[in-house]
Amino acid sequence: MTCHQSGECKIKDDMQKIYKKLLAADGIIVGSPVYFWSVSSQTKTLMDRTYALRYPEHRLKNKVGGAIVATGRRGSVTALSIINNFFLGHDMIISGLGISGYGTDKGEVKKDKRAIEGAKSLGKQIAQLIKTLKH
């Protein structure tokens, strides 16, 4: 609970660089493969480590968030929900429900034209929302 009291994570590692990038960003896209109907452990660790940014005030508040997941078949709804709940926990603004790409072999998701177009559209939506919020 050190971070809850001080607003800084007591673990000094490469996450310090990521904190700076998150704080400087207007929008954040979190992407994850779906493993066992959820986000990857690395994605979950990243989200968990941002707990320090909630205190003393929500420092990611009003940043725009977008979610993208890649899955074989199942778990995309749950994984997108986890990422979107992460955004909500930081009082961020969510751009859409998120994008799911499908594939089981390396590089296969790149052939999912619907997902590729959806990801491009998500990026444009996030940029437009940021632009609107700044004005």
ABEGO torsion letter per residue (X at the ends): XAAAAAGBBABBBAAAAAAAAAAABABBBBBBBBBGGBBBAAAAAAAAAAAAAAOABBAABGBBBBBBBBBAABGAAAAAAAAAAAAAAAGBBBBEAEBBBBEABBGAAAABAAAAAAAAAAAAAAAAAAAAAAX
